[in-house]
Amino acid sequence: MTALTFLVAVLFAMVIALTVAVFALARQVGVLFERIAPMGALVNDSGPKIGEASPRFELASLTQTAPVSIGPREGRATLLFFLSPTCPVCKKLLPILKSARTSESGWLDVVLASDGDEDKLKRFIDTADLGAFAFVNSTELGLAYRVSRLPFAVLLGPDGTIRSKGLINSREQLDSLFNAHDMGVATIQTWLDRPAITS
């Protein structure tokens, strides 16, 4: 009986120790999440600022008969995605863009933009199966947004204002544009860096 009592006491002590360890680990996970915060799109300071009206364009599409309007769209946001056939990161992001175009189709239009030789761009569209996207070829569009590195994305609200923008290298950075739009902030970083509310 004494041995049984001893074993029960040891097991009880082990359960308490494990409970304390689980709470300590949960706290450490929270600390790690704060230290390794999600990295949003890399915003540059050049070009039109977030919150400003987008430059307006009416551009011919390489994939559609109707021209593509850059600016206000009735009830629809626009993701303007700058890419190049020679950019390996751009090619890596194409399946993600296709997925986003489908999953966000209720509120978002995706427009692909590049500049260069039209025949090469058409071959790229065929090879990468981008015919479902609006695809524009315009040097002026890239200059208007001061796009210096690729891939670069700009999210426009239905009123034509720039809601978020930045250099995109991963799905998380693309999603950060949508998250910033949903939360009504310029970037995920500004939301993460906001002062904590104390009660």
C-alpha positions as CSV (number, residue, x, y, z in Angstrom):
1,M,0.0,0.0,0.0
2,T,2.9,2.3,0.8
3,A,4.5,1.6,-2.6
4,L,1.2,2.3,-4.4
5,T,0.7,5.6,-2.6
6,F,4.3,6.6,-3.5
7,L,3.7,5.7,-7.2
8,V,0.5,7.7,-7.3
9,A,2.3,10.7,-5.7
10,V,5.1,10.5,-8.3
11,L,2.6,10.3,-11.2
12,F,0.7,13.3,-9.7
13,A,3.9,15.3,-9.5
14,M,4.8,14.3,-13.1
15,V,1.4,15.5,-14.4
16,I,1.8,18.8,-12.6
17,A,5.4,19.2,-14.1
18,L,4.1,18.4,-17.6
19,T,1.3,20.9,-17.2
20,V,3.8,23.6,-16.2
21,A,6.0,22.7,-19.1
22,V,3.1,22.9,-21.6
23,F,2.2,26.4,-20.4
24,A,5.9,27.5,-20.6
25,L,6.2,26.2,-24.1
26,A,2.9,27.9,-25.2
27,R,4.3,31.2,-23.8
28,Q,7.6,30.7,-25.8
29,V,5.6,30.0,-29.0
30,G,3.9,33.4,-28.5
31,V,7.2,35.1,-27.9
32,L,8.7,33.5,-31.1
33,F,5.7,34.6,-33.1
34,E,6.2,38.2,-32.0
35,R,9.9,38.0,-32.9
36,I,9.4,36.3,-36.2
37,A,6.4,38.4,-37.4
38,P,5.1,37.7,-40.9
39,M,7.0,39.7,-43.5
40,G,4.7,41.6,-45.8
41,A,5.3,43.0,-49.3
42,L,8.5,45.1,-49.4
43,V,7.2,48.6,-50.0
44,N,9.3,51.2,-51.8
45,D,9.0,55.0,-51.4
46,S,9.1,55.8,-55.1
47,G,6.0,56.3,-57.2
48,P,2.5,57.0,-56.1
49,K,1.9,56.6,-52.4
50,I,-0.5,54.3,-50.7
51,G,-3.8,56.2,-50.3
52,E,-3.2,58.3,-53.4
53,A,-5.2,57.9,-56.6
54,S,-3.7,55.6,-59.2
55,P,-2.6,56.9,-62.5
56,R,-5.3,56.2,-65.1
57,F,-4.6,54.1,-68.2
58,E,-6.6,52.5,-70.9
59,L,-4.4,49.8,-72.4
60,A,-4.7,47.2,-75.1
61,S,-4.6,43.6,-73.8
62,L,-2.5,40.8,-75.3
63,T,-5.1,38.3,-74.2
64,Q,-8.5,40.0,-74.6
65,T,-10.2,42.1,-77.2
66,A,-11.5,44.7,-74.8
67,P,-9.0,47.3,-73.5
68,V,-7.9,47.1,-69.9
69,S,-8.8,50.0,-67.6
70,I,-6.3,50.9,-64.8
71,G,-8.0,53.0,-62.2
72,P,-11.5,53.0,-60.7
73,R,-13.6,49.9,-61.3
74,E,-17.2,49.7,-60.2
75,G,-17.3,47.4,-57.2
76,R,-14.1,45.6,-58.0
77,A,-10.5,45.9,-56.7
78,T,-7.6,45.4,-59.1
79,L,-4.3,43.6,-58.5
80,L,-1.8,45.0,-60.9
81,F,1.1,42.5,-61.1
82,F,4.3,43.5,-62.9
83,L,6.4,40.5,-64.2
84,S,8.8,39.5,-66.9
85,P,9.3,36.3,-68.9
86,T,13.0,36.3,-67.8
87,C,12.3,36.7,-64.1
88,P,12.5,33.3,-62.3
89,V,10.7,34.5,-59.2
90,C,7.8,35.7,-61.3
91,K,7.5,32.3,-62.9
92,K,7.5,30.7,-59.4
93,L,4.6,32.9,-58.4
94,L,2.4,32.2,-61.4
95,P,0.6,29.2,-59.8
96,I,-0.1,31.4,-56.8
97,L,-1.5,34.1,-59.0
98,K,-3.7,31.6,-60.7
99,S,-5.0,30.4,-57.4
100,A,-5.5,33.9,-56.1
101,R,-7.4,34.9,-59.3
102,T,-9.8,32.0,-58.6
103,S,-10.2,32.3,-54.9
104,E,-10.5,36.1,-54.8
105,S,-12.7,36.3,-57.9
106,G,-15.7,37.7,-56.0
107,W,-14.0,41.1,-55.4
108,L,-10.7,41.1,-57.4
109,D,-9.5,41.5,-61.0
110,V,-5.9,40.5,-61.7
111,V,-4.0,42.3,-64.4
112,L,-0.6,41.2,-65.5
113,A,1.8,43.9,-66.8
114,S,5.1,43.7,-68.6
115,D,7.1,45.6,-71.2
116,G,9.1,44.3,-74.0
117,D,8.9,42.5,-77.3
118,E,5.3,41.7,-78.0
119,D,6.0,38.4,-79.8
120,K,8.1,37.2,-76.8
121,L,5.4,38.1,-74.4
122,K,2.8,36.3,-76.5
123,R,5.0,33.2,-76.4
124,F,5.3,33.6,-72.6
125,I,1.5,33.8,-72.3
126,D,1.0,30.7,-74.3
127,T,3.8,28.7,-72.5
128,A,2.7,29.7,-69.0
129,D,-1.0,29.4,-69.8
130,L,-1.9,33.0,-68.9
131,G,-4.6,33.5,-71.4
132,A,-7.3,33.8,-68.7
133,F,-5.6,37.0,-67.3
134,A,-5.8,40.5,-68.7
135,F,-2.2,41.0,-69.8
136,V,-0.9,44.5,-70.9
137,N,2.4,45.5,-72.5
138,S,3.3,49.0,-71.4
139,T,6.5,50.8,-70.5
140,E,4.5,53.9,-69.4
141,L,2.6,51.9,-66.8
142,G,5.8,50.6,-65.1
143,L,7.2,54.2,-65.2
144,A,4.1,55.6,-63.7
145,Y,4.4,53.3,-60.7
146,R,8.3,53.6,-60.6
147,V,8.7,49.8,-60.8
148,S,12.4,49.1,-60.6
149,R,12.5,45.5,-59.5
150,L,10.3,42.5,-60.2
151,P,7.9,41.0,-59.3
152,F,6.0,44.0,-58.1
153,A,2.3,44.3,-57.2
154,V,-0.1,47.1,-56.7
155,L,-3.6,46.6,-55.2
156,L,-6.1,49.3,-56.2
157,G,-9.4,49.8,-54.5
158,P,-12.7,50.1,-56.5
159,D,-12.3,53.9,-56.3
160,G,-8.9,53.7,-58.0
161,T,-6.8,54.5,-54.9
162,I,-3.7,52.6,-54.1
163,R,-4.5,50.3,-51.1
164,S,-1.2,48.5,-50.9
165,K,1.9,47.8,-53.0
166,G,5.3,46.2,-52.8
167,L,7.9,43.8,-54.0
168,I,6.5,40.2,-54.0
169,N,8.7,37.2,-53.5
170,S,6.3,34.7,-51.9
171,R,2.7,33.7,-51.3
172,E,2.8,35.3,-47.9
173,Q,3.9,38.6,-49.3
174,L,1.1,38.5,-51.9
175,D,-1.4,37.6,-49.2
176,S,-0.1,40.5,-47.1
177,L,-1.5,42.9,-49.7
178,F,-4.9,41.3,-49.4
179,N,-4.7,41.3,-45.6
180,A,-3.7,45.0,-45.5
181,H,-6.6,45.8,-47.8
182,D,-9.1,43.8,-45.5
183,M,-7.8,45.5,-42.3
184,G,-7.7,49.0,-43.8
185,V,-4.0,49.6,-43.2
186,A,-1.3,50.6,-45.6
187,T,0.9,47.6,-44.9
188,I,1.1,44.6,-42.6
189,Q,4.2,46.1,-41.0
190,T,2.3,49.3,-40.0
191,W,-0.3,47.1,-38.3
192,L,2.3,45.0,-36.5
193,D,4.2,48.1,-35.4
194,R,1.2,49.8,-34.0
195,P,1.3,50.7,-30.2
196,A,-0.1,48.0,-28.0
197,I,-3.4,49.0,-26.4
198,T,-3.2,48.8,-22.6
199,S,-6.3,48.3,-20.5
